Amino acid sequence: MAAAFNPTAGKPLRPFMTFALPLLLAFGAILGFIGGQAAGLGPAAGTLVGIIVAAVLAFVLPRYLPQRSGRWTATGICGVLGLLAGGLAGFIGGVILGALLGWAVYWLTKGNYRRGVPVYATSGQTLWHNAFKFICGAIFFFLIAPIVTVIPLSFNAENFFTFTPGMLALDPEAYSLRHYRDFFTNDAWLQPLKNSLIIAPLATIISVTLGTLAAIGLSQSHVPARRAIMAILISPMIVPLIISATGMFFFYSQMGLWMEEYLGLSKDLTGYIKVVLAHAALGIPFVIITVTATLVGFDQSLTRAAANMGAGPAKTFFKIQMPLILPGVISGGLFAFITSFDEVVVVLFVGAAAQKTLPWQMFTGLREQISPTILAVATVLVCVSICLLTVVELLRRRSERLRGMSPG
């Protein structure tokens, strides 16, 4: 056990006592500190237990157990320790920490940290390779942690924005669907939801129509100043939103007054029109970018061949071009829908109380009512966004297959 060996390269790695063991002890101390704080043991006791467990596992598992069995063993041992220290919640936490510790033991002692790097890579290159992976993982955790926190809080049985002792102990009575029930039965939430479901689809239709036409036009080589026009069209996603909202406020307020005075439209109707047009302006850049990316692999000879066969421009577009760029069009439409459905700044400037959308109601709830129903609404929006992004990814893969960029 004096040295660990790389099973792929067949050469000795750094000595166990001076490389793998210190790192495992440090990692065990960190996990023990976290587990001790969660279980109420205190930072010192938790850190000490983590160091002891890490040392025992580091010496025993690689010598006597294969990797899969050893990792399950580490998970079970830490799960039992967590169960003794903190009950069911401690067991779940212990299982998670044990899985991490078991992975780290074999990753360091068996030389798995050298996988993915050439056998001739230096220590510095290997360090950077793994550091890059850990940095990406830390960024992912930083981005996903708020979402993971909101979802369980939405099932809180109390009117609190924090985890109650019952929730931490996984007491079933501490969890409830009351906030979801309030969301789907309270008119204060149903009317903003209805407004969002009216405004977002209409804005998406306008964004997809104008954005697709703009992308097709800008894909033609004979169009002058294409880059300048593209920069202007995608500027709404580059300019700070508060600046765009201020400009839209002055523009659409005058347009609303004109529609009310000369067209005889009601204030509510003009308010909806203004919000729809403003959201469409925000969604058009996403459609242009996705459709333009799809048109990069489009064979223009297909449209010329259709024209030679007597097809008109409209028939050529719908029969030849549209089926091939459809994944990009749908992807842009989904992005435009998400942008409109989740937007709150522009609607605050352009809309009125009758056009209050779901994000606007959430913003109001945070400032005035402090209603935990916001957590339930946020969870629903997260689930919807995940579903839509999944569809976007599937469409992206289909588009690549249609263009011959992917063998899958």
DOFI-735978 format. One record per residue (C-alpha): residue number from 0; chain; x, y, z; residue in three letters. Coordinates in steps of 0.2 Angstrom, whole numbers, plus 5000, padded with zeros to 4 digits. Example, Ala and Ser with C-alpha at 12.3 -4.5 7.8 and 13.67 -1.06 7.14 Angstrom:
<rs>
+-----+---+------+------+------+-----+
|   k | c |    x |    y |    z |   r |
+-----+---+------+------+------+-----+
|   0 | A | 5062 | 4978 | 5039 | ALA |
|   1 | A | 5068 | 4995 | 5036 | SER |
+-----+---+------+------+------+-----+
</rs>
This chain:
<rs>
+-----+---+------+------+------+-----+
|   k | c |    x |    y |    z |   r |
+-----+---+------+------+------+-----+
|   0 | A | 5000 | 5000 | 5000 | MET |
|   1 | A | 5015 | 5011 | 4999 | ALA |
|   2 | A | 5010 | 5017 | 4981 | ALA |
|   3 | A | 4995 | 5017 | 4970 | ALA |
|   4 | A | 4996 | 5011 | 4952 | PHE |
|   5 | A | 4988 | 5017 | 4936 | ASN |
|   6 | A | 4979 | 5002 | 4929 | PRO |
|   7 | A | 4979 | 5010 | 4911 | THR |
|   8 | A | 4997 | 5016 | 4910 | ALA |
|   9 | A | 5005 | 5002 | 4921 | GLY |
|  10 | A | 5016 | 5014 | 4930 | LYS |
|  11 | A | 5016 | 5019 | 4948 | PRO |
|  12 | A | 5007 | 5035 | 4954 | LEU |
|  13 | A | 5012 | 5046 | 4968 | ARG |
|  14 | A | 5014 | 5038 | 4985 | PRO |
|  15 | A | 4999 | 5034 | 4994 | PHE |
|  16 | A | 5004 | 5041 | 5011 | MET |
|  17 | A | 5010 | 5058 | 5004 | THR |
|  18 | A | 4997 | 5061 | 4990 | PHE |
|  19 | A | 4981 | 5051 | 4991 | ALA |
|  20 | A | 4979 | 5050 | 5010 | LEU |
|  21 | A | 4981 | 5068 | 5014 | PRO |
|  22 | A | 4969 | 5073 | 5001 | LEU |
|  23 | A | 4956 | 5060 | 5007 | LEU |
|  24 | A | 4958 | 5066 | 5025 | LEU |
|  25 | A | 4955 | 5084 | 5019 | ALA |
|  26 | A | 4940 | 5079 | 5009 | PHE |
|  27 | A | 4933 | 5068 | 5024 | GLY |
|  28 | A | 4936 | 5083 | 5035 | ALA |
|  29 | A | 4925 | 5094 | 5024 | ILE |
|  30 | A | 4911 | 5081 | 5022 | LEU |
|  31 | A | 4912 | 5078 | 5041 | GLY |
|  32 | A | 4911 | 5097 | 5044 | PHE |
|  33 | A | 4895 | 5098 | 5033 | ILE |
|  34 | A | 4887 | 5082 | 5040 | GLY |
|  35 | A | 4891 | 5087 | 5058 | GLY |
|  36 | A | 4883 | 5104 | 5056 | GLN |
|  37 | A | 4868 | 5096 | 5048 | ALA |
|  38 | A | 4866 | 5083 | 5062 | ALA |
|  39 | A | 4869 | 5095 | 5076 | GLY |
|  40 | A | 4886 | 5087 | 5082 | LEU |
|  41 | A | 4895 | 5103 | 5080 | GLY |
|  42 | A | 4909 | 5107 | 5068 | PRO |
|  43 | A | 4924 | 5100 | 5078 | ALA |
|  44 | A | 4915 | 5083 | 5081 | ALA |
|  45 | A | 4909 | 5082 | 5063 | GLY |
|  46 | A | 4926 | 5086 | 5056 | THR |
|  47 | A | 4935 | 5073 | 5067 | LEU |
|  48 | A | 4922 | 5059 | 5063 | VAL |
|  49 | A | 4925 | 5063 | 5044 | GLY |
|  50 | A | 4944 | 5062 | 5046 | ILE |
|  51 | A | 4942 | 5045 | 5055 | ILE |
|  52 | A | 4930 | 5038 | 5042 | VAL |
|  53 | A | 4940 | 5044 | 5027 | ALA |
|  54 | A | 4956 | 5036 | 5034 | ALA |
|  55 | A | 4948 | 5019 | 5038 | VAL |
|  56 | A | 4940 | 5019 | 5021 | LEU |
|  57 | A | 4956 | 5024 | 5012 | ALA |
|  58 | A | 4966 | 5010 | 5020 | PHE |
|  59 | A | 4953 | 4996 | 5019 | VAL |
|  60 | A | 4942 | 4998 | 5003 | LEU |
|  61 | A | 4956 | 4998 | 4989 | PRO |
|  62 | A | 4964 | 4983 | 4997 | ARG |
|  63 | A | 4950 | 4972 | 5000 | TYR |
|  64 | A | 4935 | 4977 | 4989 | LEU |
|  65 | A | 4933 | 4980 | 4971 | PRO |
|  66 | A | 4928 | 4998 | 4966 | GLN |
|  67 | A | 4909 | 4995 | 4964 | ARG |
|  68 | A | 4907 | 4985 | 4980 | SER |
|  69 | A | 4919 | 4997 | 4990 | GLY |
|  70 | A | 4909 | 5012 | 4985 | ARG |
|  71 | A | 4892 | 5004 | 4990 | TRP |
|  72 | A | 4901 | 4999 | 5006 | THR |
|  73 | A | 4906 | 5017 | 5010 | ALA |
|  74 | A | 4889 | 5023 | 5006 | THR |
|  75 | A | 4881 | 5011 | 5018 | GLY |
|  76 | A | 4893 | 5015 | 5032 | ILE |
|  77 | A | 4890 | 5033 | 5031 | CYS |
|  78 | A | 4872 | 5031 | 5029 | GLY |
|  79 | A | 4871 | 5021 | 5045 | VAL |
|  80 | A | 4882 | 5034 | 5054 | LEU |
|  81 | A | 4870 | 5047 | 5048 | GLY |
|  82 | A | 4855 | 5037 | 5054 | LEU |
|  83 | A | 4862 | 5036 | 5071 | LEU |
|  84 | A | 4866 | 5054 | 5072 | ALA |
|  85 | A | 4851 | 5062 | 5064 | GLY |
|  86 | A | 4837 | 5050 | 5060 | GLY |
|  87 | A | 4830 | 5048 | 5043 | LEU |
|  88 | A | 4836 | 5065 | 5037 | ALA |
|  89 | A | 4854 | 5060 | 5043 | GLY |
|  90 | A | 4853 | 5044 | 5034 | PHE |
|  91 | A | 4849 | 5052 | 5017 | ILE |
|  92 | A | 4863 | 5065 | 5020 | GLY |
|  93 | A | 4875 | 5051 | 5025 | GLY |
|  94 | A | 4871 | 5041 | 5010 | VAL |
|  95 | A | 4875 | 5056 | 4999 | ILE |
|  96 | A | 4891 | 5060 | 5008 | LEU |
|  97 | A | 4896 | 5042 | 5008 | GLY |
|  98 | A | 4894 | 5041 | 4990 | ALA |
|  99 | A | 4905 | 5056 | 4987 | LEU |
| 100 | A | 4918 | 5049 | 4999 | LEU |
| 101 | A | 4918 | 5032 | 4991 | GLY |
| 102 | A | 4920 | 5039 | 4974 | TRP |
| 103 | A | 4935 | 5050 | 4980 | ALA |
| 104 | A | 4944 | 5035 | 4988 | VAL |
| 105 | A | 4945 | 5025 | 4972 | TYR |
| 106 | A | 4947 | 5040 | 4961 | TRP |
| 107 | A | 4963 | 5044 | 4970 | LEU |
| 108 | A | 4970 | 5027 | 4975 | THR |
| 109 | A | 4967 | 5019 | 4959 | LYS |
| 110 | A | 4973 | 5033 | 4948 | GLY |
| 111 | A | 4956 | 5037 | 4940 | ASN |
| 112 | A | 4961 | 5055 | 4940 | TYR |
| 113 | A | 4972 | 5051 | 4926 | ARG |
| 114 | A | 4958 | 5045 | 4915 | ARG |
| 115 | A | 4955 | 5057 | 4900 | GLY |
| 116 | A | 4973 | 5063 | 4899 | VAL |
| 117 | A | 4987 | 5056 | 4889 | PRO |
| 118 | A | 4999 | 5044 | 4897 | VAL |
| 119 | A | 5013 | 5057 | 4894 | TYR |
| 120 | A | 5004 | 5071 | 4903 | ALA |
| 121 | A | 5014 | 5080 | 4916 | THR |
| 122 | A | 5007 | 5083 | 4934 | SER |
| 123 | A | 5003 | 5101 | 4930 | GLY |
| 124 | A | 4993 | 5095 | 4915 | GLN |
| 125 | A | 4984 | 5082 | 4925 | THR |
| 126 | A | 4980 | 5095 | 4938 | LEU |
| 127 | A | 4973 | 5107 | 4926 | TRP |
| 128 | A | 4962 | 5094 | 4918 | HIS |
| 129 | A | 4954 | 5089 | 4934 | ASN |
| 130 | A | 4953 | 5107 | 4941 | ALA |
| 131 | A | 4944 | 5112 | 4925 | PHE |
| 132 | A | 4931 | 5098 | 4929 | LYS |
| 133 | A | 4929 | 5103 | 4946 | PHE |
| 134 | A | 4927 | 5122 | 4941 | ILE |
| 135 | A | 4913 | 5117 | 4929 | CYS |
| 136 | A | 4905 | 5106 | 4943 | GLY |
| 137 | A | 4906 | 5121 | 4955 | ALA |
| 138 | A | 4898 | 5133 | 4942 | ILE |
| 139 | A | 4884 | 5120 | 4938 | PHE |
| 140 | A | 4881 | 5118 | 4957 | PHE |
| 141 | A | 4881 | 5137 | 4959 | PHE |
| 142 | A | 4868 | 5139 | 4945 | LEU |
| 143 | A | 4857 | 5124 | 4951 | ILE |
| 144 | A | 4857 | 5126 | 4970 | ALA |
| 145 | A | 4844 | 5140 | 4971 | PRO |
| 146 | A | 4832 | 5129 | 4960 | ILE |
| 147 | A | 4835 | 5114 | 4971 | VAL |
| 148 | A | 4832 | 5124 | 4986 | THR |
| 149 | A | 4815 | 5132 | 4980 | VAL |
| 150 | A | 4807 | 5115 | 4975 | ILE |
| 151 | A | 4806 | 5107 | 4992 | PRO |
| 152 | A | 4802 | 5123 | 5001 | LEU |
| 153 | A | 4786 | 5124 | 4990 | SER |
| 154 | A | 4779 | 5109 | 4999 | PHE |
| 155 | A | 4781 | 5118 | 5016 | ASN |
| 156 | A | 4765 | 5116 | 5027 | ALA |
| 157 | A | 4769 | 5132 | 5036 | GLU |
| 158 | A | 4769 | 5150 | 5029 | ASN |
| 159 | A | 4788 | 5151 | 5030 | PHE |
| 160 | A | 4801 | 5154 | 5017 | PHE |
| 161 | A | 4813 | 5143 | 5027 | THR |
| 162 | A | 4815 | 5125 | 5031 | PHE |
| 163 | A | 4806 | 5121 | 5047 | THR |
| 164 | A | 4812 | 5108 | 5060 | PRO |
| 165 | A | 4799 | 5096 | 5054 | GLY |
| 166 | A | 4805 | 5097 | 5036 | MET |
| 167 | A | 4823 | 5094 | 5041 | LEU |
| 168 | A | 4817 | 5079 | 5050 | ALA |
| 169 | A | 4807 | 5073 | 5035 | LEU |
| 170 | A | 4791 | 5073 | 5045 | ASP |
| 171 | A | 4777 | 5069 | 5033 | PRO |
| 172 | A | 4766 | 5082 | 5042 | GLU |
| 173 | A | 4778 | 5096 | 5039 | ALA |
| 174 | A | 4775 | 5094 | 5020 | TYR |
| 175 | A | 4759 | 5099 | 5011 | SER |
| 176 | A | 4752 | 5104 | 4994 | LEU |
| 177 | A | 4742 | 5119 | 5002 | ARG |
| 178 | A | 4752 | 5132 | 4992 | HIS |
| 179 | A | 4749 | 5123 | 4976 | TYR |
| 180 | A | 4731 | 5122 | 4980 | ARG |
| 181 | A | 4731 | 5141 | 4984 | ASP |
| 182 | A | 4739 | 5144 | 4967 | PHE |
| 183 | A | 4726 | 5134 | 4957 | PHE |
| 184 | A | 4711 | 5141 | 4966 | THR |
| 185 | A | 4715 | 5159 | 4971 | ASN |
| 186 | A | 4709 | 5172 | 4958 | ASP |
| 187 | A | 4723 | 5183 | 4963 | ALA |
| 188 | A | 4735 | 5170 | 4955 | TRP |
| 189 | A | 4723 | 5163 | 4941 | LEU |
| 190 | A | 4720 | 5180 | 4933 | GLN |
| 191 | A | 4739 | 5183 | 4931 | PRO |
| 192 | A | 4741 | 5165 | 4924 | LEU |
| 193 | A | 4727 | 5168 | 4912 | LYS |
| 194 | A | 4735 | 5184 | 4906 | ASN |
| 195 | A | 4752 | 5176 | 4904 | SER |
| 196 | A | 4744 | 5162 | 4894 | LEU |
| 197 | A | 4736 | 5175 | 4883 | ILE |
| 198 | A | 4750 | 5187 | 4880 | ILE |
| 199 | A | 4765 | 5174 | 4878 | ALA |
| 200 | A | 4757 | 5164 | 4864 | PRO |
| 201 | A | 4752 | 5179 | 4854 | LEU |
| 202 | A | 4769 | 5187 | 4857 | ALA |
| 203 | A | 4777 | 5171 | 4851 | THR |
| 204 | A | 4767 | 5170 | 4835 | ILE |
| 205 | A | 4772 | 5188 | 4830 | ILE |
| 206 | A | 4791 | 5184 | 4835 | SER |
| 207 | A | 4791 | 5168 | 4825 | VAL |
| 208 | A | 4783 | 5176 | 4810 | THR |
| 209 | A | 4794 | 5191 | 4809 | LEU |
| 210 | A | 4810 | 5183 | 4816 | GLY |
| 211 | A | 4809 | 5169 | 4803 | THR |
| 212 | A | 4806 | 5181 | 4788 | LEU |
| 213 | A | 4820 | 5192 | 4794 | ALA |
| 214 | A | 4832 | 5177 | 4796 | ALA |
| 215 | A | 4828 | 5171 | 4779 | ILE |
| 216 | A | 4831 | 5188 | 4771 | GLY |
| 217 | A | 4847 | 5191 | 4780 | LEU |
| 218 | A | 4853 | 5174 | 4774 | SER |
| 219 | A | 4853 | 5180 | 4756 | GLN |
| 220 | A | 4870 | 5185 | 4750 | SER |
| 221 | A | 4864 | 5200 | 4740 | HIS |
| 222 | A | 4856 | 5209 | 4755 | VAL |
| 223 | A | 4867 | 5225 | 4758 | PRO |
| 224 | A | 4873 | 5229 | 4776 | ALA |
| 225 | A | 4867 | 5212 | 4782 | ARG |
| 226 | A | 4879 | 5213 | 4798 | ARG |
| 227 | A | 4872 | 5230 | 4803 | ALA |
| 228 | A | 4854 | 5225 | 4801 | ILE |
| 229 | A | 4857 | 5209 | 4811 | MET |
| 230 | A | 4865 | 5220 | 4825 | ALA |
| 231 | A | 4850 | 5231 | 4825 | ILE |
| 232 | A | 4838 | 5217 | 4825 | LEU |
| 233 | A | 4846 | 5207 | 4840 | ILE |
| 234 | A | 4849 | 5223 | 4850 | SER |
| 235 | A | 4835 | 5220 | 4862 | PRO |
| 236 | A | 4844 | 5205 | 4869 | MET |
| 237 | A | 4860 | 5215 | 4871 | ILE |
| 238 | A | 4854 | 5232 | 4877 | VAL |
| 239 | A | 4850 | 5232 | 4896 | PRO |
| 240 | A | 4832 | 5227 | 4899 | LEU |
| 241 | A | 4828 | 5243 | 4909 | ILE |
| 242 | A | 4834 | 5254 | 4895 | ILE |
| 243 | A | 4823 | 5244 | 4883 | SER |
| 244 | A | 4808 | 5245 | 4895 | ALA |
| 245 | A | 4810 | 5264 | 4896 | THR |
| 246 | A | 4810 | 5267 | 4878 | GLY |
| 247 | A | 4795 | 5255 | 4875 | MET |
| 248 | A | 4786 | 5265 | 4889 | PHE |
| 249 | A | 4787 | 5281 | 4879 | PHE |
| 250 | A | 4784 | 5273 | 4862 | PHE |
| 251 | A | 4769 | 5262 | 4867 | TYR |
| 252 | A | 4761 | 5275 | 4878 | SER |
| 253 | A | 4759 | 5286 | 4863 | GLN |
| 254 | A | 4753 | 5272 | 4852 | MET |
| 255 | A | 4740 | 5267 | 4865 | GLY |
| 256 | A | 4733 | 5285 | 4866 | LEU |
| 257 | A | 4732 | 5285 | 4847 | TRP |
| 258 | A | 4723 | 5268 | 4846 | MET |
| 259 | A | 4711 | 5274 | 4860 | GLU |
| 260 | A | 4707 | 5291 | 4851 | GLU |
| 261 | A | 4707 | 5286 | 4833 | TYR |
| 262 | A | 4702 | 5268 | 4833 | LEU |
| 263 | A | 4690 | 5269 | 4848 | GLY |
| 264 | A | 4699 | 5254 | 4857 | LEU |
| 265 | A | 4696 | 5251 | 4875 | SER |
| 266 | A | 4711 | 5254 | 4888 | LYS |
| 267 | A | 4711 | 5236 | 4892 | ASP |
| 268 | A | 4713 | 5230 | 4874 | LEU |
| 269 | A | 4726 | 5243 | 4870 | THR |
| 270 | A | 4735 | 5238 | 4886 | GLY |
| 271 | A | 4736 | 5220 | 4879 | TYR |
| 272 | A | 4741 | 5225 | 4862 | ILE |
| 273 | A | 4756 | 5235 | 4869 | LYS |
| 274 | A | 4762 | 5221 | 4880 | VAL |
| 275 | A | 4761 | 5208 | 4866 | VAL |
| 276 | A | 4770 | 5219 | 4854 | LEU |
| 277 | A | 4783 | 5223 | 4868 | ALA |
| 278 | A | 4786 | 5205 | 4872 | HIS |
| 279 | A | 4787 | 5201 | 4853 | ALA |
| 280 | A | 4801 | 5213 | 4851 | ALA |
| 281 | A | 4810 | 5204 | 4865 | LEU |
| 282 | A | 4807 | 5187 | 4857 | GLY |
| 283 | A | 4812 | 5191 | 4839 | ILE |
| 284 | A | 4831 | 5191 | 4842 | PRO |
| 285 | A | 4830 | 5173 | 4849 | PHE |
| 286 | A | 4820 | 5167 | 4833 | VAL |
| 287 | A | 4833 | 5176 | 4822 | ILE |
| 288 | A | 4848 | 5168 | 4830 | ILE |
| 289 | A | 4841 | 5150 | 4830 | THR |
| 290 | A | 4834 | 5151 | 4812 | VAL |
| 291 | A | 4850 | 5159 | 4806 | THR |
| 292 | A | 4860 | 5145 | 4814 | ALA |
| 293 | A | 4848 | 5132 | 4805 | THR |
| 294 | A | 4850 | 5141 | 4788 | LEU |
| 295 | A | 4869 | 5139 | 4789 | VAL |
| 296 | A | 4868 | 5121 | 4783 | GLY |
| 297 | A | 4854 | 5124 | 4771 | PHE |
| 298 | A | 4857 | 5120 | 4753 | ASP |
| 299 | A | 4852 | 5135 | 4743 | GLN |
| 300 | A | 4852 | 5124 | 4727 | SER |
| 301 | A | 4836 | 5116 | 4733 | LEU |
| 302 | A | 4826 | 5132 | 4731 | THR |
| 303 | A | 4834 | 5136 | 4714 | ARG |
| 304 | A | 4829 | 5118 | 4708 | ALA |
| 305 | A | 4811 | 5121 | 4714 | ALA |
| 306 | A | 4811 | 5137 | 4705 | ALA |
| 307 | A | 4817 | 5129 | 4689 | ASN |
| 308 | A | 4803 | 5116 | 4691 | MET |
| 309 | A | 4790 | 5130 | 4691 | GLY |
| 310 | A | 4787 | 5132 | 4710 | ALA |
| 311 | A | 4783 | 5150 | 4716 | GLY |
| 312 | A | 4792 | 5158 | 4730 | PRO |
| 313 | A | 4778 | 5154 | 4743 | ALA |
| 314 | A | 4777 | 5136 | 4737 | LYS |
| 315 | A | 4796 | 5134 | 4738 | THR |
| 316 | A | 4796 | 5141 | 4755 | PHE |
| 317 | A | 4782 | 5130 | 4763 | PHE |
| 318 | A | 4787 | 5114 | 4753 | LYS |
| 319 | A | 4806 | 5114 | 4753 | ILE |
| 320 | A | 4813 | 5127 | 4765 | GLN |
| 321 | A | 4801 | 5127 | 4779 | MET |
| 322 | A | 4802 | 5108 | 4783 | PRO |
| 323 | A | 4821 | 5109 | 4784 | LEU |
| 324 | A | 4822 | 5124 | 4795 | ILE |
| 325 | A | 4807 | 5119 | 4806 | LEU |
| 326 | A | 4817 | 5113 | 4821 | PRO |
| 327 | A | 4826 | 5130 | 4822 | GLY |
| 328 | A | 4809 | 5139 | 4820 | VAL |
| 329 | A | 4801 | 5129 | 4834 | ILE |
| 330 | A | 4817 | 5131 | 4845 | SER |
| 331 | A | 4816 | 5150 | 4842 | GLY |
| 332 | A | 4798 | 5150 | 4846 | GLY |
| 333 | A | 4800 | 5141 | 4862 | LEU |
| 334 | A | 4814 | 5153 | 4868 | PHE |
| 335 | A | 4802 | 5168 | 4863 | ALA |
| 336 | A | 4788 | 5160 | 4873 | PHE |
| 337 | A | 4799 | 5157 | 4888 | ILE |
| 338 | A | 4805 | 5175 | 4887 | THR |
| 339 | A | 4788 | 5182 | 4886 | SER |
| 340 | A | 4781 | 5171 | 4900 | PHE |
| 341 | A | 4795 | 5175 | 4912 | ASP |
| 342 | A | 4797 | 5193 | 4908 | GLU |
| 343 | A | 4792 | 5206 | 4922 | VAL |
| 344 | A | 4802 | 5222 | 4919 | VAL |
| 345 | A | 4794 | 5227 | 4902 | VAL |
| 346 | A | 4776 | 5223 | 4908 | VAL |
| 347 | A | 4778 | 5234 | 4923 | LEU |
| 348 | A | 4783 | 5249 | 4912 | PHE |
| 349 | A | 4771 | 5245 | 4897 | VAL |
| 350 | A | 4756 | 5236 | 4905 | GLY |
| 351 | A | 4742 | 5241 | 4918 | ALA |
| 352 | A | 4734 | 5232 | 4932 | ALA |
| 353 | A | 4722 | 5223 | 4919 | ALA |
| 354 | A | 4738 | 5215 | 4911 | GLN |
| 355 | A | 4746 | 5209 | 4927 | LYS |
| 356 | A | 4756 | 5193 | 4922 | THR |
| 357 | A | 4761 | 5179 | 4933 | LEU |
| 358 | A | 4779 | 5186 | 4935 | PRO |
| 359 | A | 4772 | 5203 | 4940 | TRP |
| 360 | A | 4761 | 5194 | 4953 | GLN |
| 361 | A | 4776 | 5185 | 4960 | MET |
| 362 | A | 4785 | 5202 | 4961 | PHE |
| 363 | A | 4771 | 5209 | 4970 | THR |
| 364 | A | 4770 | 5195 | 4982 | GLY |
| 365 | A | 4788 | 5196 | 4986 | LEU |
| 366 | A | 4786 | 5215 | 4990 | ARG |
| 367 | A | 4769 | 5216 | 4998 | GLU |
| 368 | A | 4761 | 5200 | 5003 | GLN |
| 369 | A | 4776 | 5188 | 5007 | ILE |
| 370 | A | 4766 | 5173 | 5001 | SER |
| 371 | A | 4774 | 5156 | 5001 | PRO |
| 372 | A | 4763 | 5152 | 4986 | THR |
| 373 | A | 4777 | 5161 | 4976 | ILE |
| 374 | A | 4788 | 5145 | 4979 | LEU |
| 375 | A | 4774 | 5134 | 4972 | ALA |
| 376 | A | 4773 | 5145 | 4956 | VAL |
| 377 | A | 4792 | 5146 | 4954 | ALA |
| 378 | A | 4792 | 5127 | 4955 | THR |
| 379 | A | 4779 | 5125 | 4941 | VAL |
| 380 | A | 4788 | 5138 | 4930 | LEU |
| 381 | A | 4804 | 5128 | 4933 | VAL |
| 382 | A | 4796 | 5112 | 4928 | CYS |
| 383 | A | 4788 | 5120 | 4912 | VAL |
| 384 | A | 4805 | 5128 | 4908 | SER |
| 385 | A | 4814 | 5111 | 4909 | ILE |
| 386 | A | 4801 | 5103 | 4898 | CYS |
| 387 | A | 4803 | 5117 | 4885 | LEU |
| 388 | A | 4822 | 5116 | 4885 | LEU |
| 389 | A | 4821 | 5097 | 4883 | THR |
| 390 | A | 4811 | 5100 | 4868 | VAL |
| 391 | A | 4823 | 5113 | 4861 | VAL |
| 392 | A | 4837 | 5100 | 4864 | GLU |
| 393 | A | 4828 | 5086 | 4855 | LEU |
| 394 | A | 4824 | 5098 | 4840 | LEU |
| 395 | A | 4842 | 5104 | 4840 | ARG |
| 396 | A | 4848 | 5086 | 4838 | ARG |
| 397 | A | 4835 | 5083 | 4824 | ARG |
| 398 | A | 4841 | 5098 | 4815 | SER |
| 399 | A | 4858 | 5092 | 4815 | GLU |
| 400 | A | 4853 | 5075 | 4808 | ARG |
| 401 | A | 4843 | 5083 | 4794 | LEU |
| 402 | A | 4858 | 5094 | 4790 | ARG |
| 403 | A | 4870 | 5079 | 4790 | GLY |
| 404 | A | 4880 | 5085 | 4805 | MET |
| 405 | A | 4877 | 5071 | 4816 | SER |
| 406 | A | 4877 | 5052 | 4813 | PRO |
| 407 | A | 4865 | 5049 | 4827 | GLY |
+-----+---+------+------+------+-----+
</rs>
